[in-house]
Amino acid sequence: DAGITQSPRHKVTETGTPVTLRCHQTENHRYMYWYRQDPGHGLRLIHYSYGVKDTDKGEVSDGYSVSRSKTEDFLLTLESATSSQTSVYFCAISGVGTQGYGYTFGSGTRLTVV
Amino acid sequence: GDSVTQMEGPVTLSEEAFLTINCTYTATGYPSLFWYVQYPGEGLQLLLKATKADDKGSNKGFEATYRKETTSFHLEKGSVQVSDSAVYFCALSASGGSYIPTFGRGTSLIVHP
């Protein structure tokens, strides 16, 4: 996980509250992604960013928003947490021209909504 | 759109057995192909990759060959160890695209002593 950290690693929150997860990178990579991982579904893309203030939706973006005000930080916000958003969230990064080099993932944030 | 299909698991083997995890893909153009491994409680780690047809990626005794004619990228290892127990993900990255990777659903491997 060198160069990419997620915080917090674990969080328990109540239904209806807003939650923000942080992804921080030191690689100066242009692309950043947020995924959720659930049993039986594999990895599903929530949102991604292709530059500062440039973001777009993935396949499961409802109920989530993102912001990227600096190259190194990509924030994922659950606007009003629901139990269906209990999941493990992963951030990933990749650089321009690194299509053939793969992606680097963070260690994940385990979120429980009660 | 692009897609990746992996064999469903779990795959259960005894130590020193031969491993194959099948992966096939659908994509336009010439994607790069990857295998990632996820150990319990951790994020995904890149295991190996291949960027063009007939390339063989290899790492830690694992191998996979990019077969364009069969659109496959099967993962193999000649002799698995208990420490190889993990979830394995096949993925592709489309050429000239938006750099959004497409992942398979993952295959769980359990190796018994």
Chai-1 contact restraints between the chains, C-beta under 6 A:
chainA,res_idxA,chainB,res_idxB,connection_type,confidence,min_distance_angstrom,max_distance_angstrom,comment,restraint_id
A,Y31,B,Y99,contact,1.0,0.0,6.0,A-B,restraint_1
A,G42,B,F103,contact,1.0,0.0,6.0,A-B,restraint_2
A,G42,B,R105,contact,1.0,0.0,6.0,A-B,restraint_3
A,G42,B,G106,contact,1.0,0.0,6.0,A-B,restraint_4
A,L43,B,F103,contact,1.0,0.0,6.0,A-B,restraint_5
A,F90,B,G43,contact,1.0,0.0,6.0,A-B,restraint_6
A,S94,B,Y99,contact,1.0,0.0,6.0,A-B,restraint_7
A,Q99,B,S32,contact,1.0,0.0,6.0,A-B,restraint_8
A,Q99,B,S93,contact,1.0,0.0,6.0,A-B,restraint_9
A,G100,B,S32,contact,1.0,0.0,6.0,A-B,restraint_10
A,G100,B,T51,contact,1.0,0.0,6.0,A-B,restraint_11
A,G102,B,F34,contact,1.0,0.0,6.0,A-B,restraint_12
A,G102,B,L46,contact,1.0,0.0,6.0,A-B,restraint_13
A,G102,B,K49,contact,1.0,0.0,6.0,A-B,restraint_14
A,Y103,B,P101,contact,1.0,0.0,6.0,A-B,restraint_15
A,F105,B,G43,contact,1.0,0.0,6.0,A-B,restraint_16
A,F105,B,L44,contact,1.0,0.0,6.0,A-B,restraint_17
A,G106,B,G43,contact,1.0,0.0,6.0,A-B,restraint_18
A,S107,B,G43,contact,1.0,0.0,6.0,A-B,restraint_19
A,G108,B,G43,contact,1.0,0.0,6.0,A-B,restraint_20
